[in-house]
Amino acid sequence: MSGTTTADHRRSSGVPRQRSRRDRLPYGGNGSGASRWTVLVVLCVSLLLVAVDATVLHVAVPAVTEDLRPGAIQLLWIVDVYPLVCASLLILFGTLGDRVGRRRVLLLGYALFGVASAVAAFAGSAEVLIGARALLGAGGAMIMPATLSILRQVFPDRRERALAIGIWSAVAAIGAAVGPLLGGFLLEHFWWGSVFLINLPLMAVSLPVGRWLLPESTGDRNGPWDVLGALMAACGLFGLVLGVKRIGTAEPLSLGTLVPAALGAALLVLFVRRQRRRAHPLVDLGMFGRPAFGTSVGCIVLAMLALVGLELVAAQYLQLVLGLTPLQTGMRLLPLTLAAMAAGLVGSRVLHRVGPRAMVASGFALTAVAVLSLTALGRQDRPALMVACFVLLGFGLETTLFGAYESMLSEAPAESAGGAAAIGETSYQLGAGIGIALLGSVMNAAYAPGVAAVPGVPSAAGVAAGHSVGEAYEVADRLGGPAGAALRVAARDAFVHGLHVTLAVSAGLLLAGGLAALRLPRSAESGAP
């Protein structure tokens, strides 16, 4: 796949061309250098919408559980299906944008996002909500590749692009952190479906503004569009993450776990082989031959895995263990947002001073320290410790994301910018989806044994309590008396134990990411021009 305009293709192939007045202007042919920054604002609003929707439901999980009564698997799907579908379809819609126009696909994504948000807001069953969240993921898959591809086109200068990526990646982290805060505010005043209605006014503004301001661009359109390859990638990702999801909620070696994972892995292997044989592949796998590119993609996955997975666990801890309201929960997560904003704004300057290797590795190390410090949390509220850790967490993760995204885009050849954007966004959403699945599974596996055999609690009630701490509280209320009180205490203690295990696993993954980051270039001037 190619992410270049026709002019970029002529330049990369060495064919001379006449430089028109439009080519010499900063962007868009109107002579205004500020116009590209206006485009950046529109792109950031698009990204904010997708990032907020990835986490806005976290604080609403207890309310959704009480209203729709989903099973344990259904509840995981309600939370996880959005990033999973989005990650699975990014390659398909990214290449479609290369064919029919990236702005056109972006605007279609806006429309689908608005319709799916309305359906999700008024869902009357868990199945309808899962379906609406899947449609939201498809809309997000249309939106996200276009934002990074257009950004790469509008900012050809690396220093300006580094600043733009800093703002862009800060918005991504801000959206993920603002989601619980906004969701908490809405849940204080409205029903849980209101967390989806916030998308409708944003869509009503984004559609006409995007059509008016954003540039249209396509790839070189060489060769047929590999629809089969895109479907193989989507189904492969689905199967692989489904297998990860079932670990901790079912028998680890059961057919329901092994079969989807094996089929997904096989499809992804076939997809890679198919792309290597094609003269015009969907994704230029040769980019992974550049160590900095592949390392950057892996760092993005690990960073998002930690951010979204930990945020979900933290939101449940604040509400179900400490008893905070949804709005108070969102306020507790606010320091993470502010730290991410600060890191994004200073990221460009830091990158050119210390280089990608030191920036990304130190970001991972800082985040691991913050995560390990959070293991000091228990049944008692410790707000000062929590604020300090969330500040370190937000700053470290945003530093990591910024350095990885900038290195990835700069390392990719200009003619493969669109492919690099699709890979980057896939890694972003895949990291979020796997983070929820993996850390959620670790939490469930560590939590369930703690409530399986509480004295005085029937075995059937203990099994039901092992699905989630929210369900354990409901069982405890039905039992009442000393048995109910004992089950409530056991569930709270088991959740805290699960939190500590999850934090330890997350810290190990972050340290692994820090070691992997040592393969990045030392200097910000390295990589493709």
N, C-alpha and C positions, 0 to 999 in steps of 0.2 A: 504494500500500500504506500501511497505517497501523500505527504502533507504539504506539498508546495503548490504555489501558483504556477501558471505557465511561464511567467518571467523567471521564477526561481529555477525552473527546469532548464531553461536556456542558459542561465548563468552557470548551473552546476555541470552542464555538458560541455562548457567551453565555447558555445556559439556566441559570437559577438552580437550586440544589439545596440540600437540607438537609445540613449537615455533621454526620455521625454521629460517635460516639466513635471508631470505627475509623479514620475519615478524619483525626482529630486526632492519632492516635498516630503515633510515628515510623515504624513499619513493622509490618505483620502483625497488628495488633490485639491484641498480647499485652502492650503497655505497656512493653516493654523496648527502650530505644534501642539497646542493644548488638546486637540481633538482626540489624539490617541489616549490621553488620560481620561477623557470622557468615556471612550470605549471601555477602558479598564473598569470604570465605575459600573457600567452596565454588566460587564462580565462578572464582577464581584457580587453584584446583586443576584445574578443567576446561580453562582456557586453557593452563596449564603442560603438560598432557598433549599438547595439539595442537602447541604450540610446540616441545617436545622432539622429537616425532616428525618435525618438519620438518628437523632437523639431526642427529639421533642417528646416521643412516646415513652421514654424511660420512666419519668416521674408519674406517668398516667397508668403504668402497668397495674398497680393495686386497684385503681378504679375500674379498669377494663376487666380485671379478674372478677371483681365483685358483680359487675353488670352482666357480662357475657358468659361467665362461668366456663372459660376454655380449659381443656385438659393441659397437662404439662407440656406435651409436644406441640399442641396448638398455640400455647403461650409463647414458646420459643419461636415458632414460625411467625407469629404476629410481629415480634421484634426483629427477627432475622431475615424475613423474606425480602424486605426492602433493599438492604445492601447486597443480598445475594443475587437478586434479579438484576440489579443495576450493574454489578460486576460482571455478570454473565453476558449481558447484552452490549457492553461498551464497544467491543470489537466490531460487532455487527453494525451498530449505528454510527461508529466512527468511520468505518469504510463507506457506509451509505452517504455520509456527509461529504466524503471525498468525491462521490459520484454526482449527487444532485445539488450539492451546496451546503456548507456547514451552517450558515445562517438559517436556511430553510429547515433543516433538521432541528436546530435549536428552537425555532418558533413552534414547530410541531410538538416538541417536548414541553414547551410552556403550556400549550393547549391540553395535552394529555395529563399533565400534572394538575391542572385546575380541575378537570373532570374527575380524576381519581380522588382528589382531596375531598370533593363534595360527597362522593360515594362512601369514603372512609368515615367521614364525620357522622353520617347517619346510618352506619352499619348496625344491623340488628342481631347479628350472629358472628361467631368467631370466623366462620368460613367466609362470610362477606368481607369482613375486615382484612383477612389474609389476602383475598383476591384484590381488594382495593390497594393494599400495600404493595402487592406485586405490580399493579399498574403504575403506582408511584415510582417504583424502581425502574420500570421501562421508560417513564418520562425522564427520570434522572439520567439514564443511560444515553438519552438523546442530548441532554443539556451539557453534561460534564466534558466530553471530548471536545466539543465545539469551543468551550471557553478557553482551554489551554491552546488549541490550535490557532485560534484568532489572536490570542495574546502573543504567540510566537511570531505570527505574521506582522502584527502591528508594531512590535518592538524588536527590530533587527539588531540594534546595538546591545552588546552584552551587558554593559553597566546599567543602561536604562532597563533592560529586561530583568536584571537581578532585582532592581528596586520594585518593578511591577510584580515579579514573582513573590517578593517579600510581602507585599500588600495582599496579593492573591492567596498565598498560603496562610497568612494571618486571618483572613476572612474565613478560610476553611476551618481553622481551629476555633475561631470565634463562634461560627455557626454551630459546631458540635457542642460547645460549652453553653451557648445561649439557649439551645434547645430546652434543656431541663428548666432553666430559669423562666423562660417564656411559658413553657408548659405548666410550671407550678403556679404562675400568676393566673393563667386561664382556669386552672382547676380550682383555684380559690373562689372563683366567681361563676363558673359555668360547668357544664358537663364535659366528660373526657373528649367527646367528639370535637369540641371547640379547638383543640390543638391542631386539627387539620384545616379548619376554616381560615386560619391566618394566611394560607397560601392563596386564597381567591383574590383579595385585593392586590397582592403582589403580582399575580398573573395578569390581572386586568391592566396594570401599569406596564409590565415588562413586555407584553406582546406588541403594542404600538411603538413603544420607545425602542425596542430591539429592532423592529422592522425599519425604523427611521434612521438609527444611528450605526448599527453594526454593518461591517463590510461583508460582502459575499465572496467566497473563495471556494475553489475545488482543487482536487489533485490533478495529476496528468491524465487520469482515466485510461491508462494503458491496460489492456487485457480485460477479460470478463471479471465480473464481481463474483467472488467465491462464496456464494450463499451457503453451500454445504459445509464449507470450512467454518464459517461463522456459527452455524448451528451446532457443529461438533464441539467447538470451544464452549458455547453456552451450556450444552448438556453435560459436558465434562466437568465444568466448574460446579454445576448443580449437584452432580453425583458426589464429587469429592467433598464438598462442604456438608452435604447431607450426612455422609459417613462420619465426619468430625462432629456434627451436631448430636448424633445418637450416642456418642461415647459419653458415659456418665449418666445418660437418661435411660439406657437400655443395656443389655448384655454386650460388653465390648467385642466379643467374638461371635455375636449372633449374625444370622443371615441379613437381617435388616440393617446392620451396620457395615458388614464386609462387602455385600453385593453392590450397594450404591458407590462406596468408595472405590472398589475395584473397577467398576464400569466407568466411573468418572476419570480415574487415572488412565485407563486404557484409551478412552476417547481423546484425552489431552495428548497422549503420546502419538496417536494417529494424526491428530491435528498438526503437531509439530512436524511429523514426517511428510504430511501433505504439503505444508508450507515450504519445506525445503525443496520439494520436487517441482513446485510451480514456478514458471518464469515470472509471474506477477503475483506474489503472495499477498494475502491480507495484511500480514505483519512481517516486516523485514527482520527476521531472526538474526541476521548478521550484526544488528546493533548490540546483541548480547555478547558478541565477541569482544566488544570493548569493555574491559574490566570495570571502568567507572560507571558505565551505563547499567550493567547488571547489578552492581553493588548498590547503586542509587535506588533501583526498583525494590530490591530486598529491604533496604532501610525504610522506604515508605511503607511497605507492608508491615514491618515490625512496629513502626511508630504508631500507625493507625490501630493495629491490634491492641497495643497497650492503652491508647487513649479511649477508644469506644468501649472496649471490654471493661476497663476499670471504671469508667463513668457509670455504666449500667450497674455494676456491683456497688459502687459508692452510693448511687441514688437509692438503692434498696436498703443499704445499711442505714442511711440517714433517716429513712422513713420507718422501716420495720424494726430496727433495733433501738435507735434513739428516739423514735416517736415524733419526728419533725413533720410539719405539714409540707405539701408539695412546694409551696412558695418559699418556705424556709430552706428546703432542700436546694432549690435553685439558687438562693442567695449564698449558700455555703459553697457552691461551685463557681461563684462569680470570680474569685481570685484567679482561678485557672484562666478565665477569659482575659482578664486584664494583663496577666503575665504573657499570654500568647500575643496580644496586641503589641506589647512592648518589644517582644522578640522579633516580630515581623517587621516593625518599623526600623529597627537597628540592624536587621539581618544583612542588608546589602553592604553596609560599611564593615561589619565584622567579617563577612565572607572575603572581601578583598584585602583585609588585613591579615587574617590567619589562614585562609584557604579552606577548601571543602573538607579535607581530611580531618583537620583539627576541629572544625566547626561541628560536623556531624558526630564524630566520636565523643566530643565533650558534651554534646546535647544528650546522647544516649546515657553517658555516665551520670550526668546530673539527674536525669529522669529516674535511673535505677536507684540513686540515693534517696530520692523523694519517695519512691514506691516502698523501699525497705523501711523507711521511717514511718510509713503508714501502718506497719505491723504493730506499732505501739498502741493503736486504737483497740478499744475493747467495748464492754457494755456501758462504760461511763463516757459521757461527752467530753471531748478535749478539743475545743474550738481553736485555740491558739496553734496547737500542733497541726491541726487539719489545714488551717489557712497557710501556714508556712510550707507544708508539703505540697499543697495545690499550686502555690506560686512557683515553686521549683519545678513541679510537674509541667505546668503550662509553658514556662520559659524553655525548659529542656526539650520538650516535644516539638515546640514550634521552631526552635533552632535546628533540630534534626530535619523536620519536614522542609524547611526553607533550603538548607544546604543540599538535601537530596534532590529536590525538584530542580533547582538551578543547575546542578551538575548533570542531571539526566537530560534536560533540554539542550544544554550547551554541548554535551558530548555527542548528541545525535546529529547526523548530517542534515543539512538544510532540506534536502529532498525527501527526508524521512520524518519531518517534523510532525505530520499528522499521525504517523504510526507511533512516534514517541509519546504524543499526547494521549492516544488511546491506551498505550501500555501503562503510562503513569496513572491515569484515572482508574484503570482496572486494578492496579496494585493498591490504590487508595481505597476503593470500595471493597476489594477482596480482603484487605487487611481489616477493615471494619467488620465485614461479615464473619470472617474467621475468628476475629477477636471475641465477638459475642458468642459464637458457637464454642470456641475452645475454652475461654475463661468461664463461660457459663457452665460447660460440662465439668470443668475442674471443680467449680463451686458446688455443683450438684453432687458429684462423687464424694466430696469431702463432707458435705452437709448431711446427706441422707442417713449414714450410719448412726449419727448422733441422736436421731429421733426414732430409730427402728425398734428399740426395746426399752421404752420408758416404763418404770414400775406403775402398775395400775391402769395402763393404757392398752386396750385391746389391740391385737396384732394388725387387724384390718385398719384401725384408726392410725396406727403407727406407719403403715405403708402409705396411706393417704397423706399424712403429715410430711413424709419424706419427699413429696413432689416439689414443695416450695415452702418457705417460711410463712408466706401469706396463707397458704392452705392449712399449715399447722396451726395458725392462730384460729382459723375457722373451726377446725376440729376441736381445739381446746375449748372454745366457747360452747360448742355443742355438748362436750363432756361435762364441763363444769366441775365444781368441787376440787378436792386435792389432786385428782388425776389431771384435770384440765390445767390447773396451775402448774403442775410439774411438767406437763407437755410444753406449755408456753415458755417456761424457763429453759428447758432442754433445747427447744427450737432456737431460742435466741443465742444460747451458748454455741450450738452447732453452726449457726450462721457465722458467728464471729470466728470460729475455727476455720470454716470454709473460706472466709475473707482472708485470713492470714496465709492459708495455703495458696490461694489465688494470687496474692501479692508476691509471694516467693517465686511462683512460676513466672509471673510477669517480669520480675526483676532479672531472672535468669535469661529470659528472651531479650531483654534490653541490653544486658551485658554482651550477649552474643552479637547483637546489632552493632555495639560499639567496636567489637573486634573486627567485624566485617567492614566497618567504615574505614579501617586502616588501609584498604585497597584504593581509596579515592585519591585523586591528585592532591599534591601538597598546595599547589598554587591555583588561584581562580582563573589564571590565564591559560591553564592547560585545557586540552580537549579540542573539539572541532570549533573553528572560528564561526 
